[in-house]
Amino acid sequence: MTTLRIGTRRSVLATTQSEQVAALVRDRLGVDTELVEVTTEGDRSQAAGTPLPQSPTTGVFVSALRDALLAGEVDLAVHSLKDLPTYPQEGVTLAAVPGREDPRDVVVARDGLTLGELPVGSKVGTGSPRRAAQLHALGLGLDVVGIRGNVDTRIGKVRAGEVDAVVLARAGLARIGRLDEVSEVLDPLQMLPAPGQGALAVEARTGDPLVELLAALDDPATHAAVVAERTALATLEGGCSAPIGALAEVVEGEEGPELWLRATVLSDDGTLAVRRSASTPLPTITDRDAAAALGASLAQELLDEGADQLRSAPEATSSPAAPTAGSTEVHNA
Ligand SMILES: NCc1[nH]cc(CCC(=O)O)c1CC(=O)O
């Protein structure tokens, strides 16, 4: 085989991630690699300062890379898995999910403060409805403000005093060597990560013999976890558009590996939330059907508990959404 061309976005985070996959390809397949930078619509719109659609499921960072893959300009594409839409794309196969970074969210705050140490009314920046809703649900009286831009830009807003803190994925900071900026790692009980957070997706063309070779890059425990998380997300997306967090982990049980999954759906303002967790034995670590079944059944439980009715009151209306059966009302202190 000649040199494998790896399609990547241009940001520091994306090229670092792609270089990590390139190193895996060289180690495990013994093949040379070349990074090919592809500019995505998401990158262009961020550079121009125009707002992005709020949901990452629209895949603005993803489609240009897939186009380059389908056009044969690159042999494989590397994405942050949480940025991938849940619906499959014709001609594109998820060939490997490498080992995951710590999936938790972190706080980068002025003076190294934690969320609980920030005074009431402090400005916390995030562009993520999931993070915003969970920040509100903490009841700390924080002022959640919308910000955007890459990891560097967002940290810069704290250093410039524009906001008191930002919430980011620990994985992104770990990959670009900026963990020293972190003032608090958020427990998933307070801040459940996005489905797929901290994991990478390696995509290739469906039917390309490369798909089978790339299986050597796969980490089966991570793969099982993200299948459960993303199946839950896909099932929930069918019924609601509210913010969703989900995290699965493989643990060693007495009778072999078990997959644990917890998930939450919140109203945008964080005043209503449903949370559930469940587990399943994994007869074999590559049993993706068991992982998918766990995700689907947990999502169904959340929908049965009213996850599809967790709508915040529209801003123009005065009456807040009524608590729904089975949902937990979160009181802001
Ligand atoms: N939303 C953009 C995005 N996509 C992937 C990561 C970080 C890496 C990861 O989660 O795998 C980030 C930045 C962030 O959320 O802080």
The ligand as an SDF file (V2000), in Angstrom:
LIG
                    3D

 16 16  0  0  0  0  0  0  0  0999 V2000
  -18.0660   21.2750   20.1890 N   0  0  0  0  0  0  0  0  0  0  0  0
  -16.8620   21.2360   19.4160 C   0  0  0  0  0  0  0  0  0  0  0  0
  -15.9610   20.1400   19.8940 C   0  0  0  0  0  0  0  0  0  0  0  0
  -15.9610   18.9440   19.2720 N   0  0  0  0  0  0  0  0  0  0  0  0
  -15.0860   18.1260   19.9540 C   0  0  0  0  0  0  0  0  0  0  0  0
  -14.5260   18.8460   21.0050 C   0  0  0  0  0  0  0  0  0  0  0  0
  -13.5540   18.3700   21.9920 C   0  0  0  0  0  0  0  0  0  0  0  0
  -13.0480   16.9800   21.8180 C   0  0  0  0  0  0  0  0  0  0  0  0
  -14.0510   15.9070   22.1270 C   0  0  0  0  0  0  0  0  0  0  0  0
  -15.0610   16.1200   22.8080 O   0  0  0  0  0  0  0  0  0  0  0  0
  -13.8090   14.7870   21.6600 O   0  0  0  0  0  0  0  0  0  0  0  0
  -15.0590   20.1390   20.9490 C   0  0  0  0  0  0  0  0  0  0  0  0
  -14.7250   21.2680   21.8510 C   0  0  0  0  0  0  0  0  0  0  0  0
  -15.4960   21.2650   23.1520 C   0  0  0  0  0  0  0  0  0  0  0  0
  -16.6430   20.8040   23.1960 O   0  0  0  0  0  0  0  0  0  0  0  0
  -14.9670   21.7890   24.1410 O   0  0  0  0  0  0  0  0  0  0  0  0
  1  2  1  0
  2  3  1  0
  3  4  1  0
  3 12  2  0
  4  5  1  0
  5  6  2  0
  6  7  1  0
  6 12  1  0
  7  8  1  0
  8  9  1  0
  9 10  2  0
  9 11  1  0
 12 13  1  0
 13 14  1  0
 14 15  2  0
 14 16  1  0
M  END
$$$$
